Amino acid sequence: MKHITLLIISAILITFFSCSELEEEPYGFLTNENFYTTEDNVYSGLLYAYEATKLGNFFNNFYSFTELGTGVTIMKSAETAANRQQMYNWTFNPSTEAIRAFYEAIYTGIFRTNTVLDNIDAIEFSNEELKEQYRGEAMFIRAFYYFYLVRIFGEVPVYKTAGDPNVSYNTPVSSIEDVYSVIIGDLRFAAEHVPEFKIPGRADKTAAEAQLAKVYLQLASSKEYDSPRYNWVGDYATMYDSAAFFASNVLNSSIFSLDTSVFNTFPDNERNSKEKLFVWSVDLEGEEVGRTWLHTLFMPYTYYSLFYTDKPGTDEIVGYWGGWAVQWYNQEFYETHNPNDKRLELFMETQYDDINGANPADQGEQNWCLKYASETTSFYQGAASWLFLRMSDIALIYAEASGPSPEAYETINTIRERAGIGALTPGLSRTEFIEAVWQERLWELTMEGHLLFDLRRTHRVNEFIGRQVPYAYLHPLPQREVDLNNAIEADPEKETLY
């Protein structure tokens, strides 16, 4: 009986104190409803959306999707991270983990952006123009991600609101045409409402117009050259005109311009280059790009120590931190350059044992890419950033979209002459001129993440690689997403699009 009484008293006490605890105000946690209350919160949410470009799944796979497999980049056979061998050899499939990881990372960026857009109208801003700027920047980011999705996967689900996460399991893919409609609408809004400024990692009016130039060139050339699944595009001449219009606006920017020297932009520790329109940056508020690990993909493996080589464009020998020796410029394509091409200096010719230039080191004959080399203080602390958009790309877009006009000749010749290879042959036919622009894009933009998209939009993937490969024009949607989303079906036709 005594034990029963004690149990009853204990139960009463536990109930009493439990109820007392429940009556306390909870400390709380952040949700969309209680976080977005001020314009500063919107700004924080915007920076969080920009930060998605630094997600490991996005950036660790970005290069694999855009460059590996073209043949221009050689990769070490021992590399196993991020399914790079499969991407390099075109042996990937819907179950390849890198495909799922990249797809997931892109939609994470889209979800963060949509969260800003879902909540911005509920906030009272001190300045309506600032509100529309933030909205425009968010829309740029969303368009940025959808442009990668549509060029890589084709038809994908489109989400314009963060909404209920469960919706993602019941959303069908949108047509390629509808995805581009979202992209163009978002970029046009950004171009109209975001002022021109230069902050590493942020997108301004000029970046939005640069991206519009790329979008319209993608549509025009895909239609002209009958790239798979772009037959819906209308008059490609009109699309070329739009690409040239926006590219011209960028070239006439009051802040950005073509640098006068090849070496003002690269190596990438040259942080104040006028060419950098939109870059991957760790610092989204100041003038510095911050510290990244990008250089480790491209530098020779030197056992966590410095290596010494000629700084591009100078006679100075400097020390750069080594990396993981993942990839380098294929000698076959290196040799297609004019021997006088200054851009060859962006790929290491000789490696020395010390800063005095003594004893060339035995590190093989690989053409290590110095575009992302960085003079820094430790192995992982480089200042290199990826140039998602830069002026040279847009200048060559203008030339391609315009055809062999005097203005287009002047634009491409500016790039060629600063590289030391002289002007392009005058009087070329349109076909000859466009092919010369494609060649210049390869030389100028090597290892910058553009080549696969150039090959896809001009219907040259298998021709360029020299064999037929599966998924040449569209990567498969990740099998996991197909399995989880009740409204998506696998698309086996992608494997055989030629």
N, C-alpha and C positions, 0 to 999 in steps of 0.2 A: 504493500500500500504506500509505503514511504517513497519507493522508487517511482511509482505512478504519479504521486504528487509532485515530485521534482521534475518529472518530464513535462507535466502540465504547466508548471511555473516557467520552465525553460522555453516552452513553446510560446507562452504569452509574451515573455521578454523579447524573444527573437522577432515576433510579430510587431511588437511595439517599436523596437529600434529600426526594423526594416521599414515600417511606415514612416518613421521620422526621417530616415534617409531619403525616402521617395519624395518627401515634401520639400527637399532642398532644390534650389534652382540648379539645373545641370550646367556644367561648364560650357557645353555647346560644341558644335563643329561647323565647319564651313560648308555651305551649299550654294548653288547658283542664286537661290532666293535671298540669302542673307549676306553673301559676299558682295554682290554688285549693288552698291549703295552710293558710290561716289565716282566722279570721273577718274580719280586716281585708281580706283579698283578696275575700271575699264582699261586704263593704261597698263596695269599689271597683267590683266588677262590677255591683252594684246601682245605684250612681250612674251608671255607664256606660250602663245600661239607661234610666234617667231621661233621660240626655243625648240620647237618640234623638229627643226632641221638638224638639231644636234643629237636627236635620239640615236642611240647606238644602232638600232635596226634600220633606221633610214640611212644614216651616213656610212655605216659599214657595208651597206649593199649598193649605195648609189653608184659608185664607180663600176661595180660588177655589171650592173644593168646597162650602163651607158657606153662602156668602152671594151670590156673584155669580150672576146669572141670575134672582134672585127679583124684581128690579125695584126693591127698596128701596134698593139701592146703584147709583149712577151711576158710570160709569168713563170716563176720558178715552179718546178714540178712537185716540190715538197709542200707547197702551200695548200692547206686544207680548210682554213677558216672561211665561214660564210658561203660555203659551197662554190668557191671561186673556180675550182677545176671544172665543175659542171657547167658554169656559165661560160667559161673560156672555151670549152670543147663542144658546146651546144648539146649537152647530154642531160640538161635539166628536164623536169616534168612537173605536172601539177602538184606533186607531193614534195618537191624540193623545198627544204625549210627556208632558204633565202627568199624564195618567192612569197611565201606566207609572211615572213618577217617584214619585208619591204612594203607589201600591201598593207599590213597592219599599221606600220609606222606612218604611212601616208594618211590613212584614215584617222589616226590619232591627231595629226596636225589639222585635218579638216574638222574634227569634232571640237578641238580647242577653239578654232576660228569661229565655228557656228555658235559656240557658247557665248562668245563676245557679241556676235550679231543678234543672238536671241535676247540679250539683256540690255543692250545699249540704249534702246528707246525709253526704258524705264528710268533712266538717270537724267537728272537735270544738270546740264553743263553750264559753266560760266561763259562759254563761247561756243556758239552753234557751229562755227567753222571748224573748231577743234574736234567736235563730235563727229562731223562728217569726214574729217581727216582720219580719225581712228577707224570709222566704219570702212573708209576706202582702203586703208592699209589691211584691215582684216579681209576684205574682199579680194585684195591682191593675193594674200597668202592662200586663200581658198582656191583661187584660179591657178596659182602656181602649182599646187598639189594636183588638181584635176588635170592640168596639162601633162604632168608626168604620167598620171594614171591612164589617160586616153591614148597617149603615144606608146605606152608599154603594153597595156592590156586591152585596149579597144573599148568595148561596151562594158561599163561598170555601173554599180549602183550610185545614184546621186542623192546626197543628203544636203539640204539647204537649211536645216535646223538641227540642233543637238537633240531636242525632244526626248522621246522615250527610247532608251537604248534597245528595247525589245523590237523596235521597228526594223532594226538592222537585220533581223532574222526573217523578215517577210517583205523585203524590198527587192523588186526585180532590177535587172540591169537596165540602164537607159541606153538609147541608141547613141552612136558616136556623134551624130548631128546634135542631139539634145545636150550632150556633155559640152560640146563646143559652144552651144548657146549660153550655157551657164558661165563658161570661161570668158567669153567675149563680153557678156553683160557685166561681170564683176570687174574686169580690167578697164572697161570704158568708164565705169563709175569711179574707179581709183584714179584714172588719168584726169578726170574732171575735178575731183575733190581733194586730192592730196597735193600739197605744194611741192616744189622742188627743194630738196635738201640732200646733204651728203652725210649720212650716219652709217657706219659699217653695220651690216646685218639688218638694216631697215630698208623698206621700199618706198620710193617717192614717186612723183608724177613721171619722171623720166624712166624709172624702172618699169612702171605700168605700160608706158608707150613702147618700150623695148620689147616687153613680153607680147604686146599686141602685134608688133612687127613679126615676131617669131611665129605666133599663132596663124596669122594670115599667110605667111610664106609656107607654113606646114600645109594649110588647106590648098593653096594654089598649086604647089608643086605635086602634092599627092594626087590632085585631080589631073593635072597635065600629064603625069607619067603613069597614071592608072595604078597607083598604089592600092593594094587590096583594101576594100571597104570604105573607099572615099569617093565612090561613084555618085553619091548624093550631092556633092559639092556642085554649085552652079557654075557661073562664068569665072573660070580661073584667072582670066585677065583682070577682072575687077578685084579679085583677091590679091593679085600681085600689086595692083595700084594701091590698095590699102596697106600692104606690107611696106611699100616704098614710102608712103605718106608718113607712117608712124616712125619708120627708121630715119627719115629725113628730120623729123622733129627731134629725135634723140641726138642726131649728129649736130644739130644746131642748139644744143643745150647750153645754158649759161654757166653751168657748173662742171659738166662732164665733157670729155673730148678724147680724141685719139692722142695718146702720148707721142711725143716726137721721137722717142727712142724705144726700141724693143725692150730695153732693160729697165725702163721706168716702171714697168708693171711686174716683171719677174726678175730675179727670184722674189717670192711673195713677201719677204720681209720689207719690201718697198711698199709700205702701207698706204702712202698718200697718192698713189697713182690716180690720175683723172679718169682712167678707163674703167674703174670698178663701179658698176652700176648696182649690183646686188650680190652680196657675198655672204658666205657662211662665217658668222662671227660670234665670239663668246661675249663680247661687250656690245650691248644694244643701245647704249646711251652716250658713250663717249666717242672719241676719235680713233681709238685703237681697236684692233680686231680681237685682242685677248690672246690667251694661250691655247693652242690646239695640238692635237697629235697627228695632224694630217701628213706631215713630212715623213712619218714612219713607213707609210705605204710605198714610198718611192726611193728612199735612200738605201745605199748598200749596208749590209749587216757588218758592223764593226765592233761587236761585243760591248755595247753600251759605252762607246767612246766616240771621240771626234774623228772625222776623216778630213783630209785637206785637198783642196782642188782650186782651180782658177775661178774666181768670182766672175760670172758672166758679164761681158762687156768691159772688163778691166784686166790689168796684168797682175792684180793683187791675188795672192794665195790666202785663202781664209779657211777656217775650220768650221765644218757643219757637223751636227750630230747625225750619227748613222740611224738606220731604221731596220725594218724587217726584210728588206730586199724582195718585196713582193712582185713588182713589175717594172718594166723598162721599155724604151722605144725599140721596136723591131729594126734591126740593121737594114733589112730590105727596104723599108720605107725611109729610113734615115738617108739612104743613098740616093733617093729620088730628089733630094734637095739640090739646088745649085750649090757648088762648093763654097761660094762666097756668101751664102745665106747666114746672116748673123744669128738667126734663130737656132742654128746648130749649137751655138755656145750655151744654150739652155739645157743641153744634154752633155753630161760629163765626159770629157775626153781623156783626161789623165788624173789619176789619184796619187797623192804623195804621202810619204810617211810622216812629214812634219811641215810646219808652216813656212819653212825656208825652201821648200821645193826639192828637198833631197830625196833620192831613192824612190822612184815611182813604185807605189805599192802593188802587190800582186792581187788584184781584185777582179780579174777577168776583163773582158772587153765590152761589157754591157753599157748601153747608152742610158745611164741613170738620169731620170728627169729632175733637173734642178729648178723647175718652175716653182716647186713647193719647198725648196731648200730654205732653211731658216737659221740665221746665226742666233743661237740661244744658249741657255745655261745648263740644260739637262736633257736627257733622252726624250721625254714626253712633252717638253715645254716649248714647242715651236710656236711661231707667230703666223704660220701659213694659214690661209683660208681658201676655201673653194670659191671660184668666181662663177656663180650661177649665171650671171649676166655681165658681159663686159663689152666695151665699145667696139672692139675689133669684130666681134661676132655680128653686131648690128650693122656695122659698115659693110660687111660682106653680104648681109641680108639685103641691104639697100642696092648693092651692085647686082645681085642675082635677080631681085624683083624688078629692077629697072631695065635690065638688058644692056646692050652695048651703046648706051648714050654717053655723051661727053662727061656728064656728071658721074655716071657709074665708073667710067674709065678713071676719072680723077680719084675716086674713092679707093678703088682697088690698087691704083698705082701709089697712093700714099702709103698703104701697107707694104707693098712690095719694095718701094724705094727706101723706106726706113729699115727694111730687112737687108738691104744691100744687093738686091737682085735685079734692079732696074724695072722700067715700065713694061707693061703687058704689050704684046704685039698689037698695033692698031689695025683697024679694018676687019676685025673678026666677025664672022657671022654670029647670029644669036646663039646657035648651038655651040659653036666654038667658044664664045665668050662665057656662057653659062658653065661649060665644062672647066674652063680656066678658073672660074670662081670656086667651083667644087674642089679643085686641086688646091687652091689657095686656102680654103677653109681647112683642109687636112693639114697643110703645113703650119698655118697660123694657130690653129686651135687644138693641135695634137695633145691628147691626154687631158682634155678639159671637159669631157662629158657630152660632146655633141655628135660624134661620128655616127653612132648607130641610128640616131634619129634622122641624120642627113641621108643615110643609106635607105632607110625605110621610106621616107617621103619621096625619094627620087627613084624608087623601085629598083635598087641596085644591090640588095643584100647578098644574094647568092652569087651574082656576077663578081662583086668585089671580093668576097671570101674565096671564091673559086670552087664552090661545091654547093649542092642543095642541103640546107639544114632544116630541121624541124623548128616550127615556131619562128620562122625568119621575120615575120612581120608583126606578130602579136604574141606576147607571152601568154601562157595559160593562166586563168584565174587559179588561185591556190585551192587545192582540193578541200582543205578544211573549211574554207568559206563556202564552197559549193555545198558541202555536207550540212553546214549549220544554217544556211539561208534557204528557207523553204521555197523561195521564189526564184532561185537561180538554178539553171541546169548547166552541165558541162558543155563545152563547145568543141567537139573533136575536130571541126573543120580548121581551127586555128593551126593545127600541127602541119597542115599541108598547104597553107597559103603561100603561093609563089608569085 
